[in-house]
Amino acid sequence: MSTDSETELLLGYLQNAREALLWKLDGLSEYDARRPLTPTGSNLLGLMKHVASVEHGYLTECFGRDSNYEFPWLADDAPDNADMWATADESREQILDMCRGIWRADDVSVRELGLEARGTVPWWGDRGSSVTMRHLLIHMIAETSRHAGQADILREQIDGSVGMRQSATNIPAQEDSWWRDYVATLEASARLAASMPDPTPHDGDADASVSDPYRP
């Protein structure tokens, strides 16, 4: 595969994840787009704000390129989690226009610099002193996909809407009654499993001493 083909392949995966995340806001009221849906405040518009801001840092600013955007919510003196929610005076269109502009700018950055370009990620410490664009692009595909999955669950809590994207939800087309029966089956299975003795003791997570080259 040529480098140009690899670039377009990776940007395609990133764009799919971006659009999956964006779709989760379609048709929502201002309240539902912003309201906290978990005990830690996870909300859909905040996820968009966070992901776009972080992406621009990795794919543009880490390579010393000029940016047309300022992110006061990421400043050292910003309150914790300021990037994870939209204030009342930050309109939805303002946030989404920013996101789309960032996507365009970051795509240009990736294409102009190329996958072998090296940048610096200060918040990664020594490991961030010389990182390729390829590494950071893959990192952002993982980051955006993770938050898109999170957004899918958040949206389901609001109105039951689910799926990978509008054109291909990747969800079985079943009636509500089928889903109720399905959930009941899972609940019964979980309760049965919980009542049975566990033949294999759990020693906790996998060995944390094993180095993961893909983790910052």
N, C-alpha and C positions, 0 to 999 in steps of 0.2 A: 504494500500500500504506500502510495506517495505521501509526503508530508502534507501537501495541500488536501488530499483526500481524508487524511486522518484529522486534520483541523476541522473540516466541514462535518465529519462524522461526530466529533466531540461537541462541536457547537450545536449540531442538531439535537443531540441528547440533552444538552443544557436548555435549549429553547423548548423542547417538549416538557421538561420539568417546570420551567418558568410558566408556561401556558397552563399547565395542570394546576399550579398554585393560583394563578390569576382567575381561572374559571370558578374556583370555589367562592368567589365574591359575587358572581353573577346573580342578579335578582334579589339580593339581600337589602334590607332596610339599613339606614345609617346605624341604628342601634345594634342590629344583629351582626353587622360587619365589624363592629368595634368591641362588643361586650365580651367580658372575660368568660371563658367556658371551662376552665379548669381551676383547681385551687391555686395554681401558680400564675393565673392570669392570661393564659394562652388565648389569642384572639386572631381573627383572620386578617384584618387590615394591618395589624402589627407585624404579622409574619411577612407580609409583602414588604413593608418598610424595612424590616431587619434584613431580609435576604438580599434585597437590591443594594442596600448600603454596604453590606459585607462583600458582596460580589465586586462592587466597584473598587473597594480597597484592594482585593486580591488581584484582579485582572487589569487594573489601570494604575492605581496609585503605587502599588508595590514595585512597579517598573519605572517610576519616576516621571510618568506622563502627566501632563496638565489635566486638571479636572474642572468642569463647569459646575460642580456640585459641592456643597458644604453640608456636613453632617454634625450639627451641634450635639445631637443625641449620642454621638460616639466620642465626644471630647473627654479628656481625662477627668474633668470636673463635672461631667454629666451625672445625673442620678442613675443608680443601678436600673438596668432594664429600660432606659429611656428610648432605646431603639426598638422596643418590642410592643409599642402601642402608639396610636395616633391621638394627639391631643384634639380637643374640640375645635380648635381653630386651624387644624390641618385637615383640609377637605379630602374626601376620598379621591376626587379627580386630581388634586395636587399630588397625592402620594402615587397614584397610578401613572400619571404623566411622568413623574420622576423615574419610576421604575422602567417605563418604556424607553425613556431617554438614556438611562444607564445601560439598558440592554444593547441599544444601538452603539453607544460609545465603547462598551466592553468588547463587542464583536469586532469593531474596527481595531481595537488594541490587539486582540488575539491575532487577527489576520495580518496586520502590519508588522508585528514583532515576530511572529512565528513561534512554534512550539518549543524551540530550543533556547529562546531568549531567557535570560536569567534575571530574576528580581530578588528583592529583599523583603522578608516578612518580619518586621521588628518584634511582633508579639509572639513569635515562635522561638525566640532566643537564638542560641547558636545554630539550631537546625534550620533557621530561616535566613541564614546569611547569604545563601546562593541557591535559589529554587527555580526550577524551570517553569515556563508558562504551561507546559503539558501537565506538570504536577498540580499546579494551582487550578487549571481548568478541570481536571478530574476531581480535585477537591471540591470545587463548586458544583459539579454535577451531583456528587454525593450529598453535599449540604442542601442543595435545592430540592433534590428528590426526597430527602428525609423530611423536610418541612412540608412538601406537597402531600406526603402521606399523613403527616400530622394534621394538615388542613382538611384532608378528606374526612378524618374522624370528627374534627370539630364541626364541619358542615353537616355531617349526619346527625349530630346532636341537635342542630337547629331545626331542620325540616325533613330529615330523612334522605336528603339528596346524597348519592354516593357515586363513585366511579372514577376511573383514571382520567378520562377526558370526555367532552361532550360527544365526539364522533365515535368513540369506542370506550364504553364504560368498563368493559372487562368484568362485568357483574352479570350473573345469570338473570335472564328476564323471567321473573316469577311473580306470582300474585302475593299480596300481603299475607294471605293465609299460609302460603308455603313458607314464607320467612318466619312467621310465628312458630310454625311446627319445627322448623330447622333450629331456631334458637332454643326451643324447649328441649329438643334432642341433645343439643350441646350442653345445656344446663344439667340435664339428667346424667349425661356421661361424666361431666366434671364432678358432680356430687358422688357418683359411684366410685370414681377414681380416688377421690379424697377419703373415702371410707375404707379403702383397701390398704393393707400394709405395703410399704415401699421396700422392695427387695434390694435396692441399690442405694447406699448412703451417699449423700451429696457432700462434697468437700469444698463447696463454694465455686467461685468462678475459675476459669482457666488460669493457668500459671501467668501471673501478672509480670513475671520477670522476662517473659519472651518478648523480644523487641518486634514491634510492628512497623515496618518501613513506610506504611501509608498513613500513619497517624502522626499529626504534628506534635 
